[in-house]
């Protein structure tokens, strides 16, 4: 079967569908949350778009109480599950074009969600549609489940399986990570350290919009603007001035790779520590800049899931109390509670632990699911790269028999959670080809 030829007639419709999908601002919005719209109006609009897309092309549609949209095609005991998400992280940083007006430049489509996860979702949808239209889905079902709360912890999929008691797939994948395939994911946990401390001339500090992304903007309300401004200029740190405030600027990136960003929260903490000779702040700013944890005795490593990472995403200061978030990702041999205890002992902080951590995930690289997906990827690309492990967390941890499979190709730069997020159009189309091939193969596995 020539899967590239199979998908060729769908390329125009695929791009149009992605454009319309990206135009929907589907950031979680607490102000518009209702019982019917548990993640706010924008996310609901995106889930409804997926539902209408499915209805238009003959899929059975279940809106799952507003938590997810399920599209089903085919019949049989075997179920192939595809788990993607419609919600996106908040817009931060400087964009060259409107993040919700998809724009094509230099062969890439730009916009929030193009790579995480609306582009891969549309690619997977049209892969299934192409198979359906050509009568190739026989004796098995395909369920495309598009959730509305992946970026905040996947409560959508927990509801889908836990409350609605939906079936787990025989084989599943989520198009929300890297090619060729992810067979292992680190555990993820969050905690909020705080410390009582007086910072002269500073009324408040506010920065960050998401715990799972590097903080890229911090506003300091202060009566000592000139001193802070002078320090930032001497250190070549980017900033903006407001009315009675200084805004420290960094560079956001995904919380699983904090070493690739410039953390405005840590720049701010260290700056204030040095300006006002506050040793606790200086130590925090300096040591937390080592995102592996080695500098403060909290480092862990395993041969399978590699190094620990620590990402500071949100920071605040008021009433002489500094609080910040830590998104912690760790391998299978690390005990989360021991790390938090060591962290607090080192920095003299008191930490509040978020909800239960997301446990690590490991598949046997020689299992039928991994081997089949790899076969499809390798035949369509000619690339024999080995499967990977990652610090990213995906729906694979919430759906049994499921791994992360694309859609970021080897050698490509990830712009997930960053300004000017984009997906190369050639990758968008090729991922659909790979997904069609993979689904067809999985449908034939005994």
C-alpha positions in Angstrom: 0.0 0.0 0.0 1.2 3.5 -0.9 0.2 5.5 2.1 1.5 8.7 0.7 -0.7 8.3 -2.3 -3.6 7.4 0.0 -3.3 10.7 1.9 -2.5 13.0 -1.1 -6.1 13.9 -1.9 -6.7 15.1 1.7 -3.9 17.7 2.0 -5.9 20.7 1.2 -8.7 19.7 3.6 -6.2 18.9 6.3 -4.7 22.3 6.2 -8.0 24.0 6.2 -9.2 22.0 9.2 -6.0 22.8 11.1 -6.4 26.5 10.3 -9.9 26.5 11.7 -8.9 24.6 14.8 -6.0 26.9 15.6 -8.2 29.9 15.4 -10.0 28.7 18.5 -8.5 30.1 21.7 -8.7 27.0 23.8 -6.7 28.1 26.9 -8.3 27.0 30.1 -10.6 29.8 31.4 -11.7 29.6 34.9 -14.1 32.6 34.5 -16.2 30.7 32.0 -16.2 27.3 33.7 -19.6 25.7 34.1 -20.9 22.2 34.7 -21.4 21.8 30.9 -18.1 23.5 30.1 -15.7 22.2 32.8 -12.6 23.8 31.3 -14.2 27.1 30.1 -15.8 28.4 26.9 -12.7 28.3 24.7 -11.9 24.7 25.4 -15.5 23.7 24.9 -15.5 25.5 21.5 -12.5 23.5 20.4 -14.0 20.2 21.6 -17.2 21.1 19.8 -15.3 21.8 16.6 -13.8 18.3 16.8 -17.3 16.9 17.4 -18.7 18.6 14.3 -15.8 17.5 12.2 -16.5 13.9 13.2 -20.2 14.2 12.6 -19.6 15.7 9.1 -17.6 12.7 8.1 -19.7 9.9 9.5 -18.0 9.1 12.8 -20.1 8.2 15.9 -19.6 11.1 18.3 -19.8 11.3 22.1 -19.2 14.7 23.8 -18.3 13.0 27.1 -20.0 15.6 29.4 -17.7 18.3 28.0 -14.5 16.7 29.2 -13.5 15.2 25.9 -14.8 14.4 22.4 -14.8 10.8 21.3 -15.0 9.9 17.6 -15.5 6.2 16.7 -15.5 4.4 13.4 -15.6 0.7 12.7 -16.7 -2.4 14.5 -15.0 -5.4 16.2 -13.5 -6.6 19.5 -10.1 -4.9 18.9 -9.9 -1.1 19.6 -7.2 1.2 18.4 -7.2 4.3 20.5 -5.7 7.7 19.5 -5.5 10.3 22.3 -4.9 13.9 21.5 -5.9 17.2 23.2 -7.6 20.4 22.2 -6.5 22.6 25.0 -3.4 24.8 24.7 -1.0 26.6 27.1 -1.5 30.3 27.6 0.2 32.7 25.2 3.4 34.3 26.5 6.3 36.2 25.0 6.6 38.1 21.8 4.9 36.7 18.7 5.6 37.7 15.1 2.0 37.1 14.2 -1.2 36.6 16.1 -1.1 33.3 17.9 -4.7 32.5 17.0 -4.4 33.5 13.4 -2.6 30.6 11.8 0.1 32.0 9.5 2.2 30.2 6.9 5.8 31.4 6.5 8.8 29.6 5.0 6.9 26.3 4.8 5.8 26.3 8.5 2.4 27.0 10.0 2.6 29.3 13.0 0.0 29.5 15.8 -0.6 28.3 19.3 -1.4 24.6 19.2 0.0 23.9 15.7 2.5 21.4 17.2 0.9 20.9 20.6 -1.4 19.3 19.8 -3.8 20.5 17.2 -1.6 19.8 14.2 -0.9 16.2 15.2 -4.5 15.6 16.1 -5.7 16.8 12.7 -3.1 14.6 11.0 -4.3 11.6 12.9 -7.9 12.3 12.2 -7.3 12.5 8.4 -5.2 9.3 8.6 -8.3 7.5 10.0 -10.6 9.2 7.6 -8.5 8.1 4.6 -8.5 4.5 5.8 -12.3 4.7 6.4 -13.0 6.2 3.0 -11.0 3.5 1.3 -12.7 0.6 3.2 -9.5 -0.3 5.1 -10.9 -0.4 8.6 -12.2 -3.9 8.9 -12.9 -6.0 12.0 -11.7 -3.4 14.5 -12.7 0.0 15.9 -10.8 3.2 15.9 -11.5 5.7 18.7 -10.1 9.2 18.4 -10.4 10.8 21.9 -9.6 14.5 22.1 -9.4 15.8 25.7 -9.8 19.3 27.1 -7.4 19.4 30.0 -4.1 17.8 29.1 -2.0 20.8 29.8 -3.2 21.0 33.4 -2.8 17.3 34.3 -5.2 15.3 32.1 -8.3 15.3 34.4 -10.2 15.0 31.1 -8.9 11.5 30.4 -9.2 10.5 34.0 -12.9 11.4 33.8 -13.2 9.6 30.5 -11.9 6.3 31.9 -12.7 6.7 35.6 -16.2 8.3 35.6 -17.6 7.3 32.2 -15.9 3.9 32.3 -14.9 3.9 28.7 -12.9 1.0 27.4 -9.2 1.0 27.3 -7.7 0.3 23.9 -6.1 -2.9 22.6 -3.4 -0.7 21.2 -3.1 3.0 21.5 -0.9 6.0 20.8 -0.9 9.7 21.5 0.5 12.1 18.8 1.9 14.4 21.4 5.6 13.9 21.6 8.5 12.7 19.4 9.1 10.4 16.6 10.2 7.7 16.2 8.4 6.7 19.5 8.5 7.2 23.2 8.5 4.0 25.2 9.3 5.6 28.6 8.2 8.8 30.4 9.6 10.3 33.6 7.3 10.7 36.6 6.0 14.3 37.1 5.2 16.0 40.3 4.7 19.6 41.4 5.4 21.5 44.6 5.2 25.1 45.8 8.1 26.2 48.1 7.6 29.4 50.1 9.9 31.4 52.4 9.3 34.3 54.7 11.6 37.1 53.7 11.7 40.9 53.6 12.8 42.4 50.3 13.5 46.2 50.6 11.6 48.6 48.4 9.6 45.7 46.8 5.8 45.7 47.1 5.1 42.6 45.1 6.4 40.2 42.5 4.2 38.4 39.9 5.4 36.1 37.1 4.6 33.1 35.0 1.3 31.7 33.7 1.9 27.9 33.8 3.7 25.6 36.1 4.8 23.3 33.2 6.7 26.0 31.3 9.7 28.2 32.1 8.7 31.5 33.5 9.4 34.2 30.9 8.1 37.4 32.4 8.2 38.8 36.0 6.8 42.1 37.1 8.5 43.7 40.2 6.4 46.5 41.8 9.1 48.6 43.5 10.0 52.1 44.7 13.6 51.5 43.7 13.2 51.2 39.9 16.5 52.9 39.0 18.7 50.6 41.1 17.1 47.4 39.7 17.3 48.9 36.2 21.0 49.7 36.5 21.7 46.1 37.7 19.8 44.5 34.9 21.6 46.7 32.3 25.0 45.8 33.8 24.1 42.1 33.6 22.6 42.3 30.1 19.3 41.1 31.3 16.3 42.2 29.1 13.7 44.3 30.9 10.8 46.7 30.4 9.7 49.6 32.6 6.2 50.1 33.8 4.6 52.6 36.2 6.4 52.0 39.4 7.6 48.6 38.2 10.3 46.7 36.4 9.5 43.7 34.2 12.3 41.1 33.8 12.1 39.2 30.6 13.3 35.6 29.8 12.5 32.9 27.3 9.8 30.3 27.8 10.1 26.7 26.9 8.5 23.3 27.8 8.8 22.3 31.4 10.4 19.0 30.5 13.4 20.8 29.0 13.9 23.8 31.3 17.6 24.1 30.4 16.6 25.4 27.0 14.8 28.5 28.4 15.8 31.7 30.2 14.0 31.8 33.5 12.9 35.3 34.4 11.8 34.2 37.9 15.3 32.9 38.7 16.9 36.0 37.2 14.6 38.2 39.3 15.3 36.3 42.6 19.0 36.3 42.1 19.0 40.0 41.1 17.2 41.1 44.2 19.4 38.9 46.3 22.5 40.6 44.9 21.2 44.1 44.9 20.0 44.0 48.5 22.5 41.5 49.9 19.9 38.8 50.7 21.9 35.6 50.8 18.8 33.3 50.7 17.5 34.9 47.5 21.0 34.8 45.9 21.4 31.1 46.7 17.9 30.3 45.4 18.5 32.1 42.1 22.0 30.6 41.6 21.4 27.0 42.6 18.0 26.6 40.9 19.5 27.7 37.7 21.0 24.2 37.6 17.9 22.6 36.3 19.2 19.0 37.0 19.3 19.6 40.8 23.0 18.8 41.2 23.7 22.2 42.7 21.3 21.7 45.6 21.7 18.0 46.2 18.5 16.8 44.6 19.9 15.2 41.5 18.8 11.7 40.4 19.5 9.6 37.3 18.7 6.2 35.8 20.0 4.5 32.7 16.4 4.3 31.3 14.8 7.6 32.1 18.0 9.7 32.6 18.2 12.9 34.7 15.9 14.8 37.0 14.7 18.2 36.0 13.4 21.2 38.0 11.4 23.9 36.3 10.3 27.1 38.1 7.1 28.3 36.3 5.2 30.7 38.5 6.5 33.1 41.2 4.8 35.6 43.5 5.8 37.8 46.5 3.5 39.7 48.8 3.3 40.4 52.5 6.9 39.4 52.8 6.4 35.9 51.6 8.0 34.5 48.4 6.3 31.5 46.8 7.1 29.7 43.5 6.2 26.6 41.7 8.5 23.7 40.9 7.6 21.3 38.1 9.7 18.2 38.9 10.4 15.3 36.5 12.2 12.3 37.7 13.3 8.7 36.8 12.0 5.5 38.3 14.6 5.2 41.1 13.8 8.6 42.7 11.4 9.1 45.6 9.5 12.4 45.2 8.9 13.0 48.9 12.6 12.6 49.8 13.5 15.2 47.1 11.0 17.7 48.5 12.3 17.2 52.1 15.9 17.7 50.9 14.9 20.8 48.9 13.3 22.4 51.9 16.2 21.5 54.2 18.6 23.1 51.7 16.8 26.4 51.0 14.9 26.7 54.4 11.6 26.7 52.5 8.3 25.2 53.3 6.7 23.3 50.4 3.1 22.5 49.6 2.8 19.4 47.4 0.3 19.4 44.6 -2.0 16.5 43.8 -0.8 13.0 43.5 2.3 12.8 41.2 2.1 11.3 37.7 4.0 8.0 37.9 6.7 7.0 35.4 5.9 4.9 32.4 8.0 2.2 30.8 7.2 -0.2 27.9 9.2 -3.2 26.7 10.8 -1.9 23.5 10.2 -5.3 22.0 6.5 -5.5 22.6 4.0 -5.7 19.7 2.8 -2.2 20.0 6.3 -0.6 19.9 7.5 -2.9 17.1 4.5 -2.2 14.9 4.6 1.6 15.3 8.3 1.6 14.6 7.8 -0.4 11.5 5.4 2.1 10.1 7.6 5.1 11.0 10.8 3.5 9.5 9.1 2.4 6.3 7.6 5.8 5.6 10.8 7.8 6.5 13.7 5.5 5.9 15.0 6.6 9.4 16.1 3.8 11.7 16.4 5.9 14.8 15.8 4.0 18.1 12.8 4.6 20.3 13.3 7.2 23.1 12.4 8.0 26.7 11.4 11.5 27.7 10.7 13.9 30.5 7.5 15.0 28.9 4.2 13.7 30.2 1.5 12.5 27.9 -1.9 10.8 27.8 0.0 7.5 27.6 0.2 7.6 31.4 -3.6 7.7 31.6 -4.6 5.2 28.8 -3.5 1.6 29.1 -1.6 0.0 26.3 -0.7 3.4 24.9 2.6 5.1 23.9 3.5 8.6 22.6 4.1 8.5 18.9 5.2 11.7 17.1 4.7 14.2 15.8 8.1 16.0 16.3 10.6 14.5 13.9 14.3 13.9 14.8 16.4 17.0 14.3 13.5 19.4 14.5 13.4 22.1 17.1 10.5 21.9 19.5 8.5 25.1 19.9 5.9 23.6 22.2 4.9 26.1 24.9 7.0 28.8 23.3 6.3 32.0 21.4 6.0 31.5 17.6 5.0 27.9 18.0 4.9 26.2 14.6 4.8 22.9 12.7 6.5 22.4 9.3 3.9 21.6 6.7 5.9 18.7 5.3 6.0 17.2 8.8 2.2 17.7 9.2 1.5 15.8 6.0 4.1 13.1 6.6 2.8 12.4 10.1 -0.6 11.7 8.7 1.0 9.2 6.3 2.8 7.5 9.2 -0.3 7.4 11.3 -2.4 5.8 8.5 0.3 3.1 8.0 0.5 2.5 11.7 -3.2 2.1 12.2 -3.5 -0.2 9.3 -0.7 -2.4 10.7 -2.1 -2.4 14.2 -5.5 -3.5 12.8 -3.8 -6.6 11.4 -1.9 -7.5 14.6 -3.4 -10.6 16.3 
